[in-house]
């Protein structure tokens, strides 16, 4: 009986050891490269039935370039809020193809909040369209433009209007 229990204990120890040694470590989710020169992100998106999402990703980034073109890979996590600190006046170019992650089907709409995280009014962010498939619009009645001063926030509404055309509506909120 002692030999039987000793053999059984040895089999259990070997089996547990094999389980621990062969168990795969959990795979970390892929992380999209941050927008701009440096960044971090925080995500609190919850996906419900039929793909309806609540919440979103907040990205923080900075740039020292006078011009910067946002790529689709950078927006692959579809941030809802981008806190951008320009260290110089920056022209931020956005194209239709880089934003199709937000609005993949004709008729889809989405909103992104872009915050100029500069603490001074000296460094601005100016939106620019990259290609003919991008329609950039702003509110005319208020004398608006597509320039975001330091500490201000803009709501950018994306509308997938036709096959490859994306409309960007720039609505700036001024900090008091």
N, CA, C and O of each residue as an XYZ file, in Angstrom:
704
protein
N       0.814     -1.182      0.000
C       0.000      0.000      0.000
C       0.867      1.259      0.000
O       0.535      2.233     -0.676
N       1.978      1.253      0.751
C       2.880      2.390      0.784
C       3.460      2.654     -0.599
O       3.575      3.803     -1.026
N       3.824      1.584     -1.291
C       4.392      1.741     -2.624
C       3.349      2.326     -3.577
O       3.668      3.154     -4.431
N       2.121      1.893     -3.421
C       1.041      2.389     -4.278
C       0.815      3.889     -4.045
O       0.711      4.642     -5.014
N       0.736      4.342     -2.788
C       0.541      5.756     -2.468
C       1.748      6.594     -2.887
O       1.588      7.715     -3.370
N       2.941      6.060     -2.706
C       4.159      6.769     -3.126
C       4.177      6.942     -4.638
O       4.538      8.010     -5.132
N       3.792      5.911     -5.377
C       3.742      5.984     -6.840
C       2.681      6.963     -7.308
O       2.894      7.716     -8.258
N       1.530      6.950     -6.632
C       0.451      7.872     -6.973
C       0.878      9.322     -6.720
O       0.594     10.198     -7.537
N       1.555      9.584     -5.602
C       2.042     10.928     -5.277
C       3.051     11.388     -6.325
O       3.034     12.552     -6.727
N       3.930     10.490     -6.772
C       4.917     10.828     -7.785
C       4.236     11.190     -9.112
O       4.656     12.137     -9.776
N       3.192     10.452     -9.505
C       2.461     10.734    -10.733
C       1.787     12.097    -10.640
O       1.804     12.861    -11.605
N       1.189     12.414     -9.482
C       0.530     13.705     -9.295
C       1.548     14.847     -9.393
O       1.273     15.862    -10.033
N       2.715     14.692     -8.769
C       3.748     15.730     -8.810
C       4.234     15.928    -10.248
O       4.401     17.066    -10.685
N       4.459     14.857    -10.979
C       4.921     14.961    -12.372
C       3.841     15.626    -13.234
O       4.148     16.479    -14.067
N       2.586     15.237    -13.034
C       1.498     15.819    -13.826
C       1.362     17.310    -13.547
O       1.207     18.094    -14.483
N       1.416     17.721    -12.279
C       1.323     19.143    -11.943
C       2.517     19.917    -12.493
O       2.361     21.031    -12.993
N       3.697     19.334    -12.400
C       4.902     19.978    -12.946
C       4.792     20.156    -14.453
O       5.134     21.217    -14.976
N       4.321     19.134    -15.155
C       4.156     19.226    -16.604
C       3.113     20.288    -16.956
O       3.281     21.023    -17.929
N       2.046     20.370    -16.173
C       1.005     21.372    -16.422
C       1.569     22.784    -16.282
O       1.321     23.638    -17.134
N       2.328     23.035    -15.212
C       2.887     24.353    -14.959
C       3.910     24.709    -16.033
O       3.930     25.850    -16.496
N       4.751     23.776    -16.439
C       5.792     24.049    -17.422
C       5.244     24.259    -18.833
O       5.819     25.018    -19.612
N       4.156     23.603    -19.161
C       3.631     23.703    -20.522
C       2.504     24.720    -20.658
O       2.048     24.978    -21.772
N       2.052     25.293    -19.570
C       0.967     26.270    -19.628
C       1.468     27.544    -20.306
O       2.512     28.082    -19.939
N       0.708     28.023    -21.303
C       1.085     29.229    -22.021
C       0.720     30.460    -21.210
O      -0.326     30.504    -20.561
N       1.586     31.451    -21.253
C       1.296     32.720    -20.593
C       0.218     33.446    -21.392
O       0.164     33.308    -22.614
N      -0.639     34.215    -20.725
C      -1.665     34.954    -21.467
C      -1.020     35.944    -22.429
O       0.003     36.556    -22.124
N      -1.633     36.085    -23.580
C      -1.116     36.978    -24.603
C      -1.656     38.376    -24.352
O      -2.860     38.560    -24.169
N      -0.770     39.354    -24.345
C      -1.183     40.737    -24.140
C      -1.878     41.238    -25.395
O      -1.477     40.883    -26.503
N      -2.922     42.064    -25.239
C      -3.599     42.601    -26.421
C      -2.660     43.523    -27.187
O      -1.802     44.171    -26.588
N      -2.816     43.589    -28.511
C      -1.952     44.477    -29.282
C      -2.225     45.932    -28.943
O      -3.365     46.320    -28.685
N      -1.184     46.718    -28.947
C      -1.310     48.135    -28.639
C      -0.979     48.923    -29.891
O       0.077     48.737    -30.496
N      -1.876     49.788    -30.267
C      -1.654     50.622    -31.452
C      -0.591     51.663    -31.137
O      -0.498     52.132    -30.003
N       0.206     52.024    -32.129
C       1.185     53.079    -31.877
C       0.464     54.378    -31.559
O      -0.595     54.652    -32.122
N       1.023     55.176    -30.667
C       0.353     56.426    -30.312
C       0.403     57.425    -31.453
O       1.308     57.385    -32.287
N      -0.561     58.309    -31.487
C      -0.582     59.372    -32.479
C       0.496     60.378    -32.110
O       0.660     60.691    -30.931
N       1.226     60.886    -33.071
C       2.240     61.899    -32.815
C       3.560     61.313    -32.385
O       3.843     60.147    -32.657
N       4.368     62.106    -31.719
C       5.729     61.710    -31.395
C       5.811     60.846    -30.149
O       6.658     59.955    -30.084
N       4.970     61.076    -29.170
C       5.019     60.316    -27.926
C       3.610     60.254    -27.381
O       2.829     61.181    -27.595
N       3.264     59.186    -26.683
C       1.899     59.146    -26.189
C       1.626     58.035    -25.214
O       2.468     57.173    -24.962
N       0.434     58.074    -24.675
C      -0.060     57.030    -23.796
C      -1.555     56.948    -24.034
O      -2.139     57.839    -24.650
N      -2.179     55.881    -23.549
C      -3.615     55.782    -23.761
C      -4.297     55.110    -22.588
O      -3.681     54.355    -21.836
N      -5.574     55.396    -22.449
C      -6.422     54.807    -21.418
C      -7.705     54.400    -22.109
O      -8.292     55.201    -22.837
N      -8.153     53.174    -21.899
C      -9.345     52.702    -22.586
C     -10.385     52.237    -21.582
O     -10.070     51.551    -20.610
N     -11.631     52.623    -21.832
C     -12.727     52.168    -20.981
C     -13.940     51.810    -21.828
O     -15.080     52.009    -21.407
N     -13.693     51.276    -23.031
C     -14.781     50.927    -23.942
C     -15.444     49.631    -23.495
O     -14.769     48.661    -23.150
N     -16.765     49.627    -23.505
C     -17.557     48.443    -23.195
C     -18.408     48.138    -24.420
O     -19.163     48.996    -24.878
N     -18.294     46.929    -24.953
C     -19.077     46.558    -26.124
C     -20.262     45.726    -25.688
O     -20.109     44.738    -24.970
N     -21.443     46.127    -26.124
C     -22.682     45.474    -25.752
C     -23.205     44.639    -26.919
O     -22.506     44.462    -27.917
N     -24.403     44.136    -26.802
C     -25.041     43.319    -27.826
C     -25.051     44.016    -29.183
O     -25.278     45.224    -29.257
N     -24.810     43.278    -30.239
C     -24.807     43.768    -31.619
C     -23.741     44.818    -31.895
O     -23.907     45.643    -32.794
N     -22.648     44.801    -31.136
C     -21.524     45.693    -31.416
C     -21.698     47.125    -30.965
O     -20.873     47.969    -31.314
N     -22.744     47.442    -30.199
C     -22.929     48.794    -29.690
C     -21.877     49.034    -28.610
O     -21.720     48.220    -27.700
N     -21.150     50.165    -28.714
C     -20.084     50.456    -27.762
C     -20.418     51.672    -26.923
O     -21.051     52.617    -27.393
N     -19.979     51.633    -25.665
C     -20.114     52.752    -24.751
C     -18.731     53.031    -24.201
O     -18.011     52.101    -23.837
N     -18.351     54.288    -24.134
C     -17.024     54.622    -23.637
C     -16.063     54.794    -24.792
O     -16.488     54.939    -25.938
N     -14.772     54.780    -24.505
C     -13.804     54.955    -25.568
C     -12.406     55.044    -25.033
O     -12.158     54.820    -23.848
N     -11.497     55.371    -25.914
C     -10.095     55.453    -25.565
C      -9.678     56.912    -25.520
O     -10.058     57.708    -26.378
N      -8.896     57.252    -24.513
C      -8.323     58.586    -24.403
C      -6.845     58.460    -24.721
O      -6.137     57.682    -24.083
N      -6.373     59.216    -25.701
C      -4.959     59.194    -26.054
C      -4.332     60.532    -25.701
O      -4.937     61.586    -25.894
N      -3.121     60.475    -25.186
C      -2.352     61.685    -24.912
C      -1.088     61.613    -25.747
O      -0.418     60.580    -25.779
N      -0.760     62.695    -26.417
C       0.405     62.699    -27.287
C       0.965     64.100    -27.420
O       0.340     65.070    -26.991
N       2.141     64.206    -28.013
C       2.751     65.507    -28.263
C       3.491     65.443    -29.590
O       3.764     64.367    -30.122
N       3.810     66.624    -30.111
C       4.561     66.660    -31.363
C       5.440     67.892    -31.390
O       5.155     68.902    -30.746
N       6.513     67.782    -32.149
C       7.393     68.925    -32.367
C       7.449     69.271    -33.851
O       8.205     70.156    -34.253
N       6.662     68.586    -34.658
C       6.654     68.814    -36.106
C       5.669     69.910    -36.480
O       4.617     70.049    -35.855
N       6.011     70.686    -37.499
C       5.110     71.734    -37.976
C       3.954     71.137    -38.765
O       2.880     71.734    -38.830
N       4.160     69.964    -39.367
C       3.085     69.261    -40.070
C       3.124     67.797    -39.667
O       4.193     67.224    -39.461
N       1.953     67.205    -39.559
C       1.867     65.790    -39.183
C       0.647     65.178    -39.867
O      -0.445     65.745    -39.826
N       0.838     64.018    -40.496
C      -0.263     63.312    -41.141
C      -0.626     62.093    -40.301
O       0.222     61.239    -40.044
N      -1.867     62.012    -39.879
C      -2.349     60.895    -39.070
C      -2.590     59.697    -39.982
O      -3.200     59.830    -41.044
N      -2.106     58.520    -39.562
C      -2.265     57.308    -40.362
C      -3.365     56.419    -39.795
O      -3.781     56.583    -38.648
N      -3.824     55.490    -40.601
C      -4.857     54.543    -40.160
C      -4.346     53.678    -39.017
O      -5.102     53.375    -38.094
N      -3.080     53.274    -39.059
C      -2.525     52.432    -37.988
C      -2.572     53.149    -36.644
O      -2.825     52.527    -35.612
N      -2.331     54.446    -36.659
C      -2.353     55.210    -35.408
C      -3.761     55.315    -34.836
O      -3.938     55.416    -33.622
N      -4.747     55.291    -35.701
C      -6.130     55.414    -35.247
C      -6.837     54.064    -35.130
O      -8.058     54.016    -34.980
N      -6.084     52.979    -35.197
C      -6.703     51.650    -35.206
C      -7.457     51.323    -33.922
O      -8.349     50.475    -33.938
N      -7.124     51.967    -32.824
C      -7.856     51.739    -31.566
C      -9.033     52.700    -31.414
O      -9.742     52.667    -30.409
N      -9.235     53.551    -32.411
C     -10.360     54.496    -32.465
C     -10.511     55.299    -31.170
O     -11.507     55.153    -30.461
N      -9.520     56.147    -30.860
C      -9.670     56.962    -29.646
C     -10.841     57.916    -29.766
O     -11.105     58.465    -30.835
N     -11.538     58.108    -28.660
C     -12.657     59.041    -28.653
C     -12.191     60.432    -28.247
O     -12.781     61.434    -28.650
N     -11.129     60.490    -27.449
C     -10.570     61.765    -27.014
C      -9.073     61.736    -27.291
O      -8.389     60.779    -26.929
N      -8.560     62.797    -27.940
C      -7.121     62.915    -28.181
C      -6.658     64.200    -27.513
O      -7.081     65.293    -27.892
N      -5.791     64.067    -26.521
C      -5.159     65.215    -25.865
C      -3.816     65.425    -26.549
O      -2.881     64.659    -26.315
N      -3.703     66.449    -27.390
C      -2.500     66.676    -28.188
C      -1.796     67.922    -27.683
O      -2.400     68.991    -27.602
N      -0.514     67.790    -27.342
C       0.287     68.931    -26.916
C       1.232     69.303    -28.049
O       2.257     68.648    -28.236
N       0.905     70.345    -28.806
C       1.832     70.783    -29.847
C       2.913     71.662    -29.230
O       2.608     72.595    -28.487
N       4.153     71.373    -29.530
C       5.241     72.206    -29.022
C       5.583     73.328    -29.999
O       6.362     74.225    -29.680
N       4.998     73.269    -31.180
C       5.059     74.335    -32.189
C       3.687     74.362    -32.851
O       2.896     73.438    -32.660
N       3.391     75.398    -33.620
C       2.151     75.398    -34.391
C       2.180     74.183    -35.318
O       3.124     74.008    -36.089
N       1.154     73.355    -35.240
C       1.141     72.093    -35.974
C      -0.070     72.023    -36.889
O      -1.196     72.292    -36.470
N       0.174     71.656    -38.152
C      -0.914     71.370    -39.073
C      -1.124     69.865    -39.051
O      -0.238     69.094    -39.418
N      -2.294     69.466    -38.619
C      -2.643     68.053    -38.470
C      -3.486     67.633    -39.674
O      -4.643     68.033    -39.802
N      -2.892     66.821    -40.555
C      -3.579     66.379    -41.769
C      -4.265     65.053    -41.524
O      -3.656     64.106    -41.026
N      -5.546     64.995    -41.880
C      -6.334     63.780    -41.697
C      -7.006     63.447    -43.023
O      -7.586     64.315    -43.675
N      -6.922     62.187    -43.408
C      -7.524     61.752    -44.658
C      -8.687     60.806    -44.440
O      -8.895     60.296    -43.339
N      -9.433     60.581    -45.490
C     -10.593     59.697    -45.416
C     -10.175     58.267    -45.068
O     -10.820     57.623    -44.240
N      -9.113     57.767    -45.685
C      -8.723     56.368    -45.451
C      -8.243     56.132    -44.023
O      -8.420     55.035    -43.495
N      -7.642     57.132    -43.388
C      -7.150     56.919    -42.027
C      -8.264     56.916    -40.993
O      -8.048     56.462    -39.869
N      -9.449     57.406    -41.336
C     -10.539     57.479    -40.369
C     -11.646     56.465    -40.618
O     -12.657     56.478    -39.917
N     -11.477     55.593    -41.594
C     -12.525     54.609    -41.875
C     -12.720     53.612    -40.730
O     -13.722     52.897    -40.712
N     -11.788     53.549    -39.774
C     -11.982     52.700    -38.598
C     -13.158     53.208    -37.768
O     -13.855     52.419    -37.130
N     -13.380     54.512    -37.775
C     -14.499     55.105    -37.044
C     -15.821     54.912    -37.761
O     -16.843     54.619    -37.140
N     -15.790     55.080    -39.081
C     -17.010     55.069    -39.877
C     -16.833     54.116    -41.068
O     -16.695     54.576    -42.202
N     -16.834     52.813    -40.831
C     -16.505     51.852    -41.893
C     -17.557     51.714    -42.992
O     -17.221     51.337    -44.115
N     -18.820     52.009    -42.691
C     -19.880     51.828    -43.691
C     -20.516     53.167    -44.043
O     -20.600     54.067    -43.207
N     -20.959     53.287    -45.281
C     -21.648     54.502    -45.723
C     -22.842     54.750    -44.795
O     -23.633     53.843    -44.534
N     -22.962     55.978    -44.304
C     -24.029     56.338    -43.379
C     -23.591     56.341    -41.925
O     -24.286     56.900    -41.077
N     -22.445     55.723    -41.617
C     -21.941     55.715    -40.235
C     -21.473     57.114    -39.833
O     -20.981     57.878    -40.664
N     -21.632     57.435    -38.551
C     -21.122     58.681    -37.992
C     -20.377     58.376    -36.699
O     -20.639     57.368    -36.044
N     -19.456     59.245    -36.342
C     -18.707     59.102    -35.092
C     -18.218     60.478    -34.672
O     -18.166     61.405    -35.481
N     -17.862     60.601    -33.402
C     -17.328     61.853    -32.878
C     -15.995     61.615    -32.200
O     -15.811     60.628    -31.487
N     -15.068     62.532    -32.430
C     -13.776     62.532    -31.751
C     -13.634     63.911    -31.104
O     -13.981     64.922    -31.715
N     -13.137     63.951    -29.899
C     -12.844     65.218    -29.252
C     -11.339     65.411    -29.294
O     -10.585     64.585    -28.779
N     -10.904     66.502    -29.907
C      -9.486     66.846    -30.005
C      -9.239     68.019    -29.083
O      -9.839     69.083    -29.237
N      -8.347     67.819    -28.120
C      -8.035     68.875    -27.141
C      -6.609     69.341    -27.364
O      -5.680     68.534    -27.383
N      -6.439     70.634    -27.530
C      -5.097     71.199    -27.590
C      -4.633     71.300    -26.144
O      -5.073     72.183    -25.408
N      -3.754     70.405    -25.739
C      -3.338     70.304    -24.346
C      -2.222     71.274    -23.978
O      -1.676     71.200    -22.878
N      -1.879     72.184    -24.893
C      -0.883     73.205    -24.591
C      -1.447     74.147    -23.536
O      -2.626     74.500    -23.580
N      -0.621     74.548    -22.602
C      -1.076     75.444    -21.543
C      -1.024     76.906    -21.968
O      -1.456     77.789    -21.226
N      -0.496     77.160    -23.163
C      -0.457     78.532    -23.672
C      -1.235     78.609    -24.975
O      -1.488     77.590    -25.617
N      -1.609     79.805    -25.358
C      -2.319     80.005    -26.617
C      -1.352     80.042    -27.799
O      -1.783     80.102    -28.951
N      -0.055     80.006    -27.524
C       0.949     80.193    -28.569
C       1.018     79.040    -29.573
O       1.270     79.281    -30.754
N       0.807     77.828    -29.149
C       0.917     76.670    -30.047
C      -0.466     76.203    -30.466
O      -1.271     75.798    -29.628
N      -0.742     76.258    -31.763
C      -2.058     75.912    -32.284
C      -2.010     74.590    -33.049
O      -0.945     74.120    -33.448
N      -3.191     74.005    -33.242
C      -3.366     72.834    -34.094
C      -4.336     73.249    -35.195
O      -5.449     73.696    -34.917
N      -3.908     73.100    -36.436
C      -4.755     73.422    -37.584
C      -5.075     72.138    -38.311
O      -4.167     71.392    -38.677
N      -6.357     71.864    -38.529
C      -6.753     70.675    -39.281
C      -6.651     70.946    -40.774
O      -6.966     72.039    -41.246
N      -6.206     69.933    -41.505
C      -6.105     70.038    -42.963
C      -6.552     68.723    -43.581
O      -6.335     67.651    -43.016
N      -7.178     68.819    -44.747
C      -7.599     67.623    -45.479
C      -6.434     67.103    -46.306
O      -5.705     67.881    -46.921
N      -6.257     65.770    -46.320
C      -5.144     65.149    -47.028
C      -5.447     64.949    -48.509
O      -4.568     65.124    -49.352
N      -6.671     64.589    -48.823
C      -6.976     64.188    -50.194
C      -8.360     64.674    -50.615
O      -9.082     65.295    -49.835
N      -8.711     64.376    -51.861
C      -9.994     64.815    -52.412
C     -11.184     64.083    -51.788
O     -12.321     64.524    -51.952
N     -10.952     62.985    -51.082
C     -12.027     62.225    -50.449
C     -12.348     62.740    -49.045
O     -13.155     62.146    -48.332
N     -11.725     63.825    -48.661
C     -11.926     64.413    -47.346
C     -12.599     65.770    -47.504
O     -12.074     66.650    -48.186
N     -13.756     65.940    -46.878
C     -14.445     67.229    -46.865
C     -14.355     67.787    -45.458
O     -14.926     67.220    -44.526
N     -13.646     68.888    -45.295
C     -13.463     69.517    -43.990
C     -14.385     70.727    -43.904
O     -14.295     71.635    -44.730
N     -15.281     70.746    -42.897
C     -16.258     71.826    -42.756
C     -16.205     72.400    -41.341
O     -15.825     71.717    -40.389
N     -16.594     73.671    -41.226
C     -16.677     74.318    -39.912
C     -17.871     75.247    -39.901
O     -18.438     75.552    -40.950
N     -18.257     75.701    -38.713
C     -19.437     76.560    -38.568
C     -19.122     77.955    -39.092
O     -18.210     78.619    -38.597
N     -19.871     78.395    -40.087
C     -19.647     79.712    -40.683
C     -20.260     80.822    -39.834
O     -19.687     81.907    -39.735
N     -21.399     80.571    -39.230
C     -22.145     81.604    -38.508
C     -21.335     82.240    -37.384
O     -21.531     83.419    -37.086
N     -20.443     81.503    -36.762
C     -19.667     82.039    -35.645
C     -18.321     82.576    -36.099
O     -17.501     82.959    -35.264
N     -18.075     82.614    -37.410
C     -16.776     83.067    -37.908
C     -15.692     82.052    -37.609
O     -14.520     82.406    -37.481
N     -16.079     80.794    -37.498
C     -15.157     79.736    -37.107
C     -14.096     79.435    -38.141
O     -14.151     79.911    -39.275
N     -13.148     78.650    -37.734
C     -12.084     78.197    -38.604
C     -11.727     76.771    -38.187
O     -12.462     76.157    -37.414
N     -10.648     76.255    -38.667
C     -10.226     74.904    -38.288
C      -8.915     74.969    -37.499
O      -8.075     74.074    -37.592
N      -8.755     76.049    -36.719
C      -7.571     76.249    -35.883
C      -7.971     76.089    -34.428
O      -8.921     76.715    -33.957
N      -7.237     75.245    -33.729
C      -7.525     74.956    -32.317
C      -6.415     75.565    -31.461
O      -5.272     75.108    -31.494
N      -6.765     76.610    -30.689
C      -5.794     77.271    -29.818
C      -5.530     76.441    -28.565
O      -6.269     75.509    -28.249
N      -4.457     76.803    -27.860
C      -4.113     76.116    -26.620
C      -5.251     76.132    -25.633
O      -5.944     77.141    -25.510
N      -5.460     75.044    -24.930
C      -6.487     74.788    -23.905
C      -7.893     74.631    -24.473
O      -8.825     74.380    -23.709
N      -8.083     74.771    -25.795
C      -9.415     74.634    -26.387
C      -9.668     73.205    -26.853
O      -8.738     72.418    -27.023
N     -10.943     72.886    -27.055
C     -11.359     71.540    -27.467
C     -12.224     71.668    -28.715
O     -13.006     72.610    -28.845
N     -12.076     70.716    -29.628
C     -12.939     70.676    -30.807
C     -13.618     69.314    -30.871
O     -13.001     68.276    -30.631
N     -14.898     69.350    -31.201
C     -15.617     68.109    -31.479
C     -15.567     67.927    -32.985
O     -16.011     68.794    -33.739
N     -15.025     66.798    -33.421
C     -14.944     66.507    -34.843
C     -15.927     65.379    -35.130
O     -15.772     64.262    -34.637
N     -16.926     65.684    -35.925
C     -17.922     64.692    -36.304
C     -17.516     64.121    -37.653
O     -17.283     64.869    -38.602
N     -17.431     62.799    -37.741
C     -17.081     62.112    -38.981
C     -18.338     61.504    -39.569
O     -19.118     60.871    -38.858
N     -18.537     61.693    -40.860
C     -19.684     61.104    -41.554
C     -19.163     60.407    -42.807
O     -18.561     61.046    -43.670
N     -19.393     59.096    -42.909
C     -19.018     58.359    -44.123
C     -20.136     58.598    -45.133
O     -21.162     57.918    -45.120
N     -19.917     59.580    -46.009
C     -20.974     60.060    -46.895
C     -21.215     59.165    -48.109
O     -22.362     58.845    -48.421
N     -20.167     58.765    -48.785
C     -20.295     57.889    -49.948
C     -19.088     56.962    -49.985
O     -18.277     56.967    -49.059
N     -18.962     56.180    -51.025
C     -17.999     55.074    -51.057
C     -16.708     55.354    -50.293
O     -16.396     54.631    -49.346
N     -15.954     56.375    -50.674
C     -14.700     56.665    -49.978
C     -14.641     58.068    -49.395
O     -13.585     58.478    -48.914
N     -15.737     58.815    -49.420
C     -15.729     60.201    -48.964
C     -16.143     60.272    -47.496
O     -17.173     59.730    -47.095
N     -15.311     60.957    -46.705
C     -15.610     61.185    -45.297
C     -15.690     62.689    -45.066
O     -14.787     63.434    -45.444
N     -16.782     63.127    -44.442
C     -16.977     64.531    -44.101
C     -16.516     64.729    -42.658
O     -16.866     63.944    -41.776
N     -15.730     65.778    -42.423
C     -15.264     66.150    -41.090
C     -15.918     67.469    -40.733
O     -15.715     68.463    -41.431
N     -16.694     67.505    -39.672
C     -17.297     68.746    -39.211
C     -16.551     69.172    -37.952
O     -16.568     68.471    -36.940
N     -15.897     70.330    -38.026
C     -15.048     70.848    -36.960
C     -15.846     71.852    -36.156
O     -16.272     72.876    -36.691
N     -16.054     71.574    -34.877
C     -16.852     72.431    -34.001
C     -16.004     72.756    -32.765
O     -15.841     71.915    -31.880
N     -15.475     73.961    -32.712
C     -14.532     74.347    -31.655
C     -15.246     74.921    -30.436
O     -16.181     75.711    -30.560
N     -14.785     74.507    -29.253
C     -15.246     75.068    -27.995
C     -14.082     75.865    -27.400
O     -12.964     75.363    -27.290
N     -14.364     77.121    -27.017
C     -13.306     78.007    -26.525
C     -13.282     78.004    -25.009
O     -14.314     78.130    -24.350
N     -12.083     77.856    -24.474
C     -11.867     77.843    -23.023
C     -12.043     79.248    -22.449
O     -11.509     80.214    -22.994
N     -12.792     79.362    -21.349
C     -12.969     80.669    -20.681
C     -12.059     80.789    -19.509
O     -12.065     81.813    -18.826
